[in-house]
């Protein structure tokens, strides 16, 4: 067969975190999560199936990919091929505006874009449930990038994950907020998220506490989005963030993704908030600090965070659209 499609998906940043799996094979999350899809950072991927290919060919940022990354993409395409009833290999070309494997959700946008492009190229009629199921096999956070604005991904209770499907809580233009992203370091992290989650589950005495608090955090955040209550959402986001990192610090050996710049950036945000400029911190499995704030004060946070030693660059993101076919 010969089918080609190009899709783009925005990165998403979880405000109520997901950390841990209830089924590592199907990549089902142990907790629900709530995120904001970003308008600028994301992934654009082209998939072309071709019967003449002897194996999948993967190009990342213009360079032919080999090793673990190529194998991860090829394994993902096997799920698509199985559903579509085809055997053709594919050429995959992908470009990120997100640093890969650095704690900025590049895998989420990457597999959301890949799922949409691959299913379209394979001729699959993929509704949101099917896309979510496929995207999740690549990255547990990827289903959230299928939708725009503020998105909830329930953990679900079904063994096959059919009820783990994202829901858009508020479209991108519904709330005049921003996420200021302070990049503390660029480059792959020492411990990937999958390995880090499993270490936390197996060794951290705080993991059960993390699981127990997640439903109330999710409820509070969902209500805050519905009410457009930035302070309530921000307080929940900070609590979820530090609870997740607390569980990581309880691991054996401990997981610490922060740098000195991470800590100083958090302190700077707290100082600004004390001085009457409200903003709220969230940090994923990496050193970067994100600040949820009203769009009107985003430039203030960007300027102040850029002055923190060790912060390499600062971006201002707004709520963005879900994954879409662009060609």
C-alpha positions in Angstrom: 0.0 0.0 0.0 1.0 3.6 -0.4 -0.6 6.1 2.0 0.8 9.3 3.4 -0.3 11.7 6.1 1.1 14.5 8.2 -0.1 15.5 11.7 0.8 18.0 14.3 0.2 17.7 18.0 1.0 20.2 20.8 2.8 19.2 23.9 0.8 19.1 27.1 1.7 20.0 30.6 0.0 18.1 33.4 -1.4 20.3 36.2 -2.7 17.3 38.0 0.1 14.8 37.5 0.1 11.2 36.3 3.0 9.2 37.7 2.7 5.4 37.8 0.9 2.8 35.8 -1.9 0.3 36.7 -1.1 -1.8 33.6 2.4 -1.4 32.2 1.7 -3.5 29.1 -1.3 -1.4 28.0 0.3 1.7 29.5 -2.7 2.5 31.6 -2.2 5.2 34.2 -2.7 4.5 37.9 -4.3 7.9 38.4 -6.3 10.4 36.3 -4.6 13.6 35.2 -5.5 17.1 33.9 -3.4 19.1 31.5 -3.1 22.1 29.3 -2.2 21.6 25.7 0.3 24.2 24.5 0.0 26.3 21.3 3.7 26.6 20.4 5.6 23.5 21.6 4.8 20.3 19.8 5.6 17.7 17.1 4.9 17.5 13.4 5.2 13.9 11.9 4.8 12.5 8.4 4.1 8.8 7.9 4.3 7.2 4.5 3.5 3.5 4.1 5.3 1.8 1.2 5.3 -1.9 0.3 8.7 -1.6 -1.2 10.4 -0.9 2.1 12.2 -3.7 3.9 11.9 -2.0 7.3 10.7 1.1 8.9 12.8 4.2 8.2 12.7 6.9 10.9 14.1 10.4 10.5 14.3 12.7 13.6 15.1 16.3 13.1 16.5 15.6 9.6 18.8 12.8 10.8 18.2 9.1 10.3 17.3 7.6 13.7 18.7 4.2 14.9 18.7 2.2 18.1 16.1 2.5 20.8 14.2 5.5 19.3 13.7 3.8 15.9 12.7 0.5 17.6 10.2 2.4 19.8 8.6 4.0 16.8 8.6 0.7 14.8 6.9 -1.2 17.7 4.3 1.5 17.8 3.6 1.2 14.1 3.1 -2.6 14.6 0.0 -1.8 16.6 -1.3 0.4 13.8 -0.5 -2.3 11.2 -2.2 -4.9 13.2 -5.4 -2.8 13.5 -5.3 -1.9 9.8 -4.6 -5.4 8.6 -1.5 -4.3 6.6 2.1 -5.4 6.5 3.8 -2.4 4.7 6.7 -0.7 6.4 6.8 3.1 6.6 9.0 6.2 6.3 8.5 8.4 9.4 9.8 11.9 9.5 9.3 13.9 12.8 10.3 17.3 14.0 9.9 18.6 17.5 9.7 22.2 18.8 10.2 20.4 22.2 13.6 19.2 23.5 13.5 15.4 23.3 13.5 13.4 26.5 14.2 16.4 28.7 11.0 16.5 30.8 9.0 18.7 28.5 6.4 16.2 27.2 8.0 15.5 23.8 6.9 11.9 23.9 3.3 13.0 24.5 3.1 15.3 21.5 5.3 12.9 19.5 3.0 9.8 19.9 -0.2 11.8 19.5 1.1 13.1 16.2 2.3 9.7 15.2 -0.9 8.0 16.1 -3.0 10.4 14.0 -0.7 10.5 11.0 -0.2 6.7 11.0 -3.9 5.8 11.3 -4.8 8.3 8.5 -2.0 7.0 6.3 -3.0 3.4 7.0 -6.6 4.1 6.0 -8.0 3.5 9.5 -11.2 5.1 10.6 -9.9 6.2 13.9 -12.3 7.8 16.4 -11.0 9.4 19.6 -11.2 6.2 21.6 -9.1 4.3 19.1 -6.6 7.2 18.8 -6.3 7.4 22.5 -5.7 3.7 22.9 -3.0 3.7 20.2 -1.3 6.9 21.4 -1.2 5.6 25.0 0.8 2.6 23.8 3.5 5.0 22.9 3.3 7.4 25.9 0.9 7.4 28.8 0.5 11.2 28.4 -0.1 11.2 24.7 -3.9 10.9 24.7 -4.1 14.3 26.3 -2.4 15.9 23.3 -5.1 14.7 21.1 -7.4 17.4 22.4 -6.9 21.1 22.9 -7.2 23.5 25.8 -7.7 22.0 29.2 -8.0 18.2 29.1 -8.8 15.5 31.6 -7.6 11.9 31.1 -9.4 9.5 33.5 -7.5 6.5 34.8 -10.5 4.4 34.1 -11.3 1.0 35.6 -11.8 -1.3 32.7 -9.0 -3.8 32.2 -8.7 -3.1 28.4 -8.5 0.7 28.9 -11.6 1.5 26.9 -12.7 4.1 29.5 -9.3 5.8 29.5 -10.2 8.4 26.9 -9.5 12.1 27.2 -12.2 14.8 27.6 -11.8 18.4 26.7 -12.8 20.5 29.8 -12.3 23.9 28.2 -11.3 24.8 24.6 -8.1 26.8 23.9 -9.9 30.2 23.7 -12.0 29.8 26.8 -9.6 31.2 29.3 -7.0 34.0 29.0 -4.2 32.2 30.8 -0.6 31.4 30.0 2.1 28.9 30.9 5.6 30.4 31.2 8.2 27.7 30.6 11.7 28.2 32.1 14.2 25.8 30.6 16.8 24.9 33.2 18.8 22.5 31.1 18.6 20.9 27.6 19.4 17.3 27.0 18.1 13.8 27.8 17.4 13.1 31.5 19.4 10.5 33.3 16.3 8.4 34.2 13.4 8.2 31.8 9.8 8.6 32.9 8.9 4.9 32.5 11.8 3.7 34.6 11.2 6.5 37.1 7.5 5.6 37.5 8.3 1.9 38.1 11.1 2.8 40.6 8.6 5.0 42.5 5.9 2.3 42.5 8.3 -0.4 43.8 10.4 1.5 46.3 8.8 4.7 47.5 6.9 4.5 50.8 5.0 7.7 49.7 3.6 6.1 46.5 0.4 4.9 48.2 -0.2 8.4 49.5 0.4 9.8 46.0 -2.3 7.4 44.7 -4.7 8.2 47.5 -4.7 12.0 47.0 -5.0 12.0 43.2 -8.9 11.8 43.0 -9.5 14.8 45.2 -6.8 16.8 43.3 -8.5 15.9 40.1 -11.9 16.9 41.3 -10.7 20.2 42.6 -8.9 21.0 39.4 -11.9 20.0 37.2 -14.1 22.4 39.2 -11.5 25.1 39.1 -11.4 24.9 35.3 -15.2 25.0 35.1 -15.2 28.1 37.3 -12.2 29.7 35.6 -10.7 29.9 39.1 -7.0 30.4 38.4 -5.9 30.5 42.1 -7.7 27.3 43.0 -6.3 25.5 39.9 -2.8 26.9 40.6 -2.9 25.7 44.3 -4.0 22.2 43.2 -1.3 22.1 40.5 1.5 23.1 43.0 0.3 20.5 45.5 0.1 17.7 42.9 3.6 18.7 41.6 5.3 18.6 44.9 3.5 15.5 46.0 4.8 13.7 42.9 8.3 14.9 43.4 8.1 13.9 47.1 7.2 10.4 46.1 10.2 10.4 43.8 12.5 11.5 46.5 11.3 8.6 48.6 12.6 6.1 46.0 15.6 3.9 46.5 17.8 5.4 45.1 16.0 8.8 45.2 14.9 10.4 42.0 15.9 14.1 41.8 15.3 15.8 38.4 15.9 19.3 39.7 18.9 21.5 39.3 19.9 24.6 41.4 18.1 26.7 38.8 14.9 24.8 39.3 14.9 25.6 43.0 15.8 29.2 42.5 13.1 29.6 39.8 10.5 28.3 42.3 11.7 30.7 44.9 11.4 33.6 42.3 7.8 32.7 41.6 6.9 32.6 45.3 8.5 36.0 45.8 6.5 37.5 42.9 3.3 35.9 44.3 4.1 37.4 47.7 4.5 40.8 46.0 1.1 40.6 44.4 1.8 38.9 41.0 0.0 35.6 41.1 1.5 32.6 39.4 1.7 28.9 40.3 4.5 26.4 39.7 4.4 22.9 38.1 7.4 20.7 37.3 7.4 17.4 35.4 10.1 14.7 35.5 12.8 17.1 34.5 14.4 20.4 35.7 12.2 22.9 33.9 9.8 25.1 35.8 6.4 26.1 34.3 4.3 28.9 35.8 0.5 29.0 35.3 -0.6 32.6 35.4 -3.0 35.1 33.8 -1.9 36.1 30.4 -1.6 39.7 31.5 1.3 38.9 33.9 3.1 36.3 31.7 5.7 38.8 30.5 6.6 39.7 34.1 7.3 36.1 35.0 9.2 35.5 31.8 11.4 38.5 32.5 12.1 37.6 36.1 12.7 33.9 35.4 15.2 34.8 32.6 17.3 36.5 35.2 17.7 33.3 37.3 21.2 31.8 36.9 21.1 28.5 35.1 17.8 29.3 33.2 18.8 29.0 29.6 15.7 30.4 27.9 12.0 31.2 28.7 9.0 30.6 26.6 5.4 31.9 27.0 2.8 29.4 25.9 -1.0 29.7 25.6 -3.6 27.0 25.5 -3.4 25.4 22.1 -5.4 23.1 19.7 -5.6 19.4 19.7 -3.8 17.1 17.2 -4.7 17.7 13.6 -3.9 16.6 10.1 -1.9 19.4 8.4 -1.3 17.8 5.0 
